[in-house]
Amino acid sequence: MTTEALSPAPDSASSPGRNDGIPAIETVNLTKVYPGFFKNQSVTALQGLNLTVNRGEIFGLLGPNGSGKTTTIKLLLGLINATSGSAAVLGKAAGDQISRRNIGYLPEETYLYRFLNARQTLDFYARLFNMNRAQRARAIEFYLDFVGLDPAVRRRRIGTYSKGQARRVGLAQALLNDPDLVILDEPTSGLDPLGTLEMKNLIKELKRAGKTVLLSSHQLADVEDVCDRICILYRGKLEVEGSIDQLLEVRDVFKVEARNVSVEMQNQVVALLKGSSEISEINPGVQRSRLEDLFKRMVLEKRAAEKAGGRAKR
Amino acid sequence: MKFGAVEITLYVIRGLLLLLFLAFGWRELTLLLRRPANNMGRGVSRVWAVGRTTFFEAWAGRVWLLPLMWLAASIVMIFTVRPFDESERIPLYIRTLLSGQEILLLVMLWVMACVSLPRERERKTLVTNASKPLSRLEIVLGKMAGFSATAALLLLVMGLCSAAILYYSDYRLRVASGEAYKIQLEDFSKRGGSGDTKAGAAPSAALKRLSEEGSLFAYNYITVPKDGMSIVGEIDLSQSPPVRYIKGGSAQKITYRFAPNLVADDITQFAPYGSGPYFVFSYNVIPTQDPPPSKVEIQVSAVARGVRGGAPPQAQGRVLTLKSGGYAGWEPEHPEWFLSYRGDRSGEPNNAGEVSVDVQCTTPGVLLEVREGADPDPVTGAVVPAPYNVAFVADRTKPGTGVPHRAGPVVHGFERRERQEVAGPKAGELVGEKRAYAPETAVFRFAGKDLKNVPVEKKADGKSYFKVSMLLDTYMSEHPEAPTFAMLRVLTMDTRLMTVDVPEEFLGNPDPANRGDMIVMVSCITQGHSVSVIEDSVRIEKPASRFIVNLFKSEVVIFLEAVLLIAISVTCSVRVGWPVAMLCSTAVFTFGYFVEFIKTLPNLGGLTALNYYGGPQTGQAYAFFDLLTLWLWRLLAAIASFVPDFTIFKPDAFIMKLQNMPWLTLGSLTLSTALFILPVIAIAYLLFRKQELG
């Protein structure tokens, strides 16, 4: 994947209301219950989700397996129907056919036709966006170059591709229409470390191009590197939401960052702090926890609480 | 068109489906033609994008093997199956080629259409597609369009191959016929060119015609409507209305119908033989030989069809000798086989079904006059006085209570290979001026409304003529050396297909809009010969069309059938897996293919339709299962009425007879297919619109 500036795709100027103040995504009490044959077999995948993703930000959707991340994405795309609540995407009801023209979606696995080659695949998707022959040809070559698909394999059937190659074609189809909102479900899945790095750079590039990115991933380090804001879902409920900096800030630790501070000045500051009996530890430098720690802590706490609750019930 | 309760219900259901389709899918429907934004074109272009990918899917599924398989199978068939005679060679090839295309194409596309959507769900490509500005309706329509395009391409390839095979075969046939004719002509010339049959037959005009014109035709005809042809036996045209006769000693038979529920009094059920119900036969006997036969015998038989819960339909009969005045009486030995008795408690008849009586004269040298009878008054049900041949007397103790047969007894001629025959006179019969009536005759009644556009041609005598052609087979039990003569003109049967120029005034009223029906009668007047006829044996000729266009029309019929099956298969697969989809679409196709048979099942009764009869003493268990089965048949008949009718697709119906398929027929077939497909699409959309993907 190259990290060149995103070239505007055909009709990129045709997306009305990019900066009209309407959130890219807004959900209100969004609930999804998968019904079972019997009532006690039904599963609540998402429960009263209230979420707002602003335009132009990279938003991370986190949670352990079965927490409702993919369900949320499917609800936003209209692939499944909400049991209650509502969701709006780019100002229209979730699943609206017309608003989907400004959305790009990369599923967690690459779901593409195995009998088509990369060019035919992108040609098919380009036709859905009313591109003429010349526009299609230009966009296909641009995005195949953009995602770094080896030209030697472009005429081979996707069924013969490696997972990483198919993933790149999947990403190209998600970006083909120059979408305002890009939904990436496990974007680095199946990519090698270099590909992962390129993907992260690409996501940042999308933000620079003014796109909104909704990212769902288990690769917490990657999310931490690229996301502006995140939320963590647990068992279908929103447990944590906020900016990365806010959430990862250690509140009982004061940190000052400055450039070109002389050793003498540093010593003076440390001496000043040592003069106070309330300060227990003085550790000059950056103090920050890891997102992974936050994530694990939250999940483990919840599980412990559930266990305790279960014992109390018994 | 008759609208019964079932038909009305069906149209209401279809209308409701379309209303629901419009109510829920109006937005998707408008988006098919509307462009809401620059980066989102019309829905039809997205439908085609999906269709194009579906076409690639079919191609990747090795659908291109189909024409090769078909070609190989057809060539094997063509080389192994031998025609009865050379005139049947091309029709046989046509049937082989078209049937092969139809079967292989339907099977392959049925499988693909059933599997495609379930496989997309399974591989989740639908998830990616549904995240694009693509509606569920567009996905379904795209699938149907893609497989239809595949069918069109395959049919185009196979159609071109068919045309090549047929034109090459026709060329070879013409060359072979030309050579055969040349040899016959040389032989004939060597014998001195004598027409004397002892010197040898003259060269075949049929061969000459075949070598010159070939056999790839698309004739345009006006034929009689359905049931427009009948055998009327011998007919006396000098009387008004003309009088029909059946000939003694021939295969001719008259069938008389009586009203259903031929009800008898209870007492007749237990009456000793000799005092029970009976039939009376009355005929005017006309001798046709000199001296006339000393006695005249008739073979009679009676049968009731559709008896429920009782014995299977069984005929009982006897040979009767007509007494002086042409009368005979017959008391059937088993009146319970066809009579309807009133129930002990309810007093209602037990529905014995419709009773028919057949009469055949076994004595040669006589004619029996057929009397037409009359239907009962539709309001009062009273017997309408009219001359009749057969009456039924339920209770001989009550004079004047006889029930005559219904109007229009049907005369049957000899039947062979689904064709009927009209026979010429037999040896010793009075012919020519000594008999005022025509020999056995087939009547073809052309509807006046069909005679508006009959092309006429001016001949040298200054008169205008139209052409009537006949396709008649001949059978010669005697005098095989003699040509067969038919009425109207003397025609040799050498070419079998004959054309007669008929003066324009026979069309009737000069104003084409006010023409009445025209009747053409065909009789054979050669002793010992007979000609066989079917409904379209006599036709009024119109200018022929191009064969290749006719072949194209037949291919279009297969295409329409394939499109309907594709639509059904895709619809069946929108919610369920491919095995269930295949099962459902097979059920629909089977119902649609055997629709006529399934619809008749309730008329055959409950268990009796399964050839299971309870006998005279039926218990409650039998009655219960009989009723249960009857309701099952009714349910099946209702389902069969609802599913699309596949029997309307007969790609070789016209071309096999070298007859041009009228554009109107093709247009009405296209319209019927569209009317079947619309509710199918509505069902597909309603099932798919809220289905969860992923």
Contacts between the chains, C-beta under 8 A, distances in Angstrom:
chain1	res1	chain2	res2	distance
A	10	B	39	7.4
A	11	B	38	4.9
A	11	B	39	4.2
A	14	B	37	6.0
A	14	B	38	4.2
A	14	B	39	5.0
A	15	B	39	7.5
A	16	B	37	7.9
A	70	B	694	7.9
A	74	B	693	7.9
A	74	B	694	5.3
A	77	B	130	7.2
A	77	B	131	4.9
A	78	B	130	7.4
A	79	B	127	6.1
A	79	B	130	5.6
A	79	B	131	7.1
A	79	B	692	6.8
A	79	B	693	4.7
A	79	B	694	4.7
A	80	B	692	4.2
A	80	B	693	7.2
A	80	B	694	6.7
A	81	B	690	6.0
A	81	B	692	6.4
A	97	B	27	7.8
A	97	B	28	7.4
A	97	B	31	6.6
A	97	B	133	5.3
A	97	B	134	7.5
A	97	B	135	5.2
A	98	B	31	7.9
A	98	B	36	5.0
A	98	B	37	6.7
A	98	B	40	6.6
A	98	B	133	6.6
A	100	B	131	6.6
A	100	B	132	6.2
A	100	B	133	4.5
A	100	B	134	7.9
A	101	B	37	6.2
A	101	B	39	5.4
A	101	B	40	4.4
A	101	B	132	7.9
A	101	B	133	4.2
A	102	B	39	7.9
A	103	B	131	6.7
A	105	B	128	7.2
A	105	B	131	3.9
A	107	B	124	7.0
A	107	B	127	5.7
A	107	B	128	6.1
A	107	B	131	7.8
A	107	B	694	7.9
A	109	B	124	7.0
A	111	B	123	6.4
A	111	B	124	4.0
A	111	B	125	5.0
A	111	B	126	7.9
A	111	B	127	5.3
A	111	B	128	4.6
A	112	B	125	6.4
A	112	B	128	6.5
A	113	B	53	6.5
A	113	B	56	7.7
A	113	B	57	7.1
A	113	B	125	5.7
A	114	B	123	7.5
A	115	B	56	6.2
A	115	B	57	6.0
A	115	B	60	3.6
A	116	B	53	7.1
A	116	B	56	6.2
A	120	B	56	6.9
A	124	B	49	5.9
A	124	B	52	7.3
A	124	B	53	5.1
A	125	B	132	6.4
A	127	B	45	6.8
A	127	B	46	7.2
A	127	B	48	7.8
A	127	B	49	3.7
A	127	B	52	7.6
A	128	B	46	5.3
A	128	B	49	5.6
A	128	B	132	4.8
A	128	B	133	6.3
A	128	B	134	5.8
A	129	B	39	5.0
A	129	B	40	6.6
A	129	B	41	7.8
A	129	B	132	7.7
A	129	B	133	7.4
A	130	B	35	7.4
A	130	B	38	6.9
A	130	B	39	5.9
A	130	B	40	5.8
A	130	B	41	3.1
A	130	B	45	6.8
A	131	B	39	8.0
A	170	B	128	7.7
A	173	B	128	7.0
A	177	B	39	6.3
A	183	B	131	8.0
